[in-house]
Amino acid sequence: MDVGLIPKKQSGKSFWQQVLLYVSFWLVLTVIVSLVVVFQLAKKTQIALDEAEQQLVTPKTAEQGKLEKEVLLAQKRIYVFDILSKEQSKISEILALCERDVHPQVFFDRLSFTRKDQKLWLTGIADNFQALGQQSLIFRKDSMILKSDLTQVGIRKEGGISFAFEIVLNPEIFLNK
């Protein structure tokens, strides 16, 4: 018969059991808070959805309809302009070519360009025939010029030589660099 006169050490919870208890409480609390947050967000979303549906059901005023048409028309114009601007040649490249390839004794007073033919017409004044000949050589040596013709030459009363060039440009001049 065991009377239990000797006090026994009471078995306590182990360290890991205590850690597991606290972690479990923490997880339960986190789940509860998360559910409250989710329900609140769902409620706000439902309210916003109801308001949006109400706006869709409500008939548009004449002013809103007119404004919507104007916005759609502007959007269409922007889209068309974007397409046209992407297809447009870089005319500034022509000006850069003329600036780069001009002889110091030659002055251009008129420039005309057709995109379809890639043709450039330049008229101007040169100090003398030698400068005009050198200008013609400069054009012929440029890789961005496929063909260069001196189409008109004349002596001016005021002095100098008037001329006109017809130039066919290499289409690569307009490619994005």
Rosetta blueprint (number, residue, H / E / L):
1 M L
2 D L
3 V L
4 G L
5 L L
6 I L
7 P L
8 K L
9 K L
10 Q L
11 S L
12 G L
13 K L
14 S L
15 F H
16 W H
17 Q H
18 Q H
19 V H
20 L H
21 L H
22 Y H
23 V H
24 S H
25 F H
26 W H
27 L H
28 V H
29 L H
30 T H
31 V H
32 I H
33 V H
34 S H
35 L H
36 V H
37 V H
38 V H
39 F H
40 Q H
41 L H
42 A H
43 K H
44 K H
45 T H
46 Q H
47 I H
48 A H
49 L H
50 D H
51 E H
52 A H
53 E H
54 Q H
55 Q H
56 L H
57 V H
58 T L
59 P L
60 K L
61 T L
62 A H
63 E H
64 Q H
65 G H
66 K H
67 L H
68 E H
69 K H
70 E H
71 V H
72 L H
73 L H
74 A H
75 Q H
76 K H
77 R H
78 I H
79 Y H
80 V H
81 F H
82 D H
83 I H
84 L H
85 S H
86 K H
87 E H
88 Q L
89 S L
90 K L
91 I H
92 S H
93 E H
94 I H
95 L H
96 A H
97 L H
98 C H
99 E H
100 R H
101 D L
102 V L
103 H L
104 P L
105 Q L
106 V E
107 F E
108 F E
109 D E
110 R E
111 L E
112 S E
113 F E
114 T E
115 R L
116 K L
117 D L
118 Q L
119 K E
120 L E
121 W E
122 L E
123 T E
124 G E
125 I E
126 A E
127 D L
128 N L
129 F H
130 Q H
131 A H
132 L H
133 G H
134 Q H
135 Q H
136 S H
137 L H
138 I H
139 F H
140 R H
141 K H
142 D L
143 S L
144 M L
145 I E
146 L E
147 K E
148 S E
149 D E
150 L E
151 T E
152 Q E
153 V E
154 G E
155 I E
156 R L
157 K L
158 E L
159 G L
160 G L
161 I E
162 S E
163 F E
164 A E
165 F E
166 E E
167 I E
168 V E
169 L E
170 N L
171 P H
172 E H
173 I H
174 F H
175 L L
176 N L
177 K L
